[in-house]
Amino acid sequence: NQAYTLDGGSVTITATQLADLNYNPGSATMTFTSQGQVPVIGTFTNITVAKDSVASLNLIAPTTNSNGTWSFSSSDPGIAKIVGNSLYPVSVGSATITAHQSQSAPFQSANATMTVTVTAAAPTVGSFANVTVPFSTTGAHTITLTAPVSNSAGTWRYTSSDTTVATISGNVVTYLKPGIVTITANQAAAGNYAAVGPITMTLTIEGTPVLTSISDMQKVY
């Protein structure tokens, strides 16, 4: 017939009396409220981290005037996983991190939340080398672009700065006349990697001079 308070809050207590020879069983309920002091909790700051930029982050509990121990949980372990007080970015997205402080007399338990946002990582991209090609009146006037090396699987797209000199379809450049154009490459976001670009290179189409014959010359003295 004794109640022990474990934390601040309210509970319903049900008293049940068993039946005897003259009476059926019965019950009655009451609400028991334990009013522990509410601890003063500091700020639990939001975090933004790029995927693969760090293996894990050490979570810092909010400041408090209670001695209760802290524990952490994630609303989506598929985005941010918690082990002890370490946060592991798993995939791109956002999750709510809850810091729970246990009851410690005279203070009741308390919670604080923050949002962790895992952004796409910047891919590692190689160079986009300049190209020089000759322009002739015969033969094919096309070249196939070689995309920069990238650890992302994102699709590359290319544009030409002057379509009167060179046009692009997919990764094939058709050059129409001698000149110089800037080819711009952009890679789309894919998986855990962000989009990248613009990356540029210079395409130089060198014209071939057309030489006509020169009449013989004679000097008369």
Secondary structure, 3 states (H helix, E strand, C coil): CCCCCCCCEEEEEEEEECCCCCCCCEEEEEEEEECCECCCECCCCCEEEECCCCCCEECCCCCECCCCCEEEEECCCCCEEEECCEEEECCCEEEEEEEEECCECCECCEEEEEEEEEECECCCECCCCCEEEEECCCCCCEEECCCCCECCCCCEEEEECCCCCEEEECCEEEECCCEEEEEEEEECCECCECCEEEEEEEEEEEECCCCCCCCCCCCCC
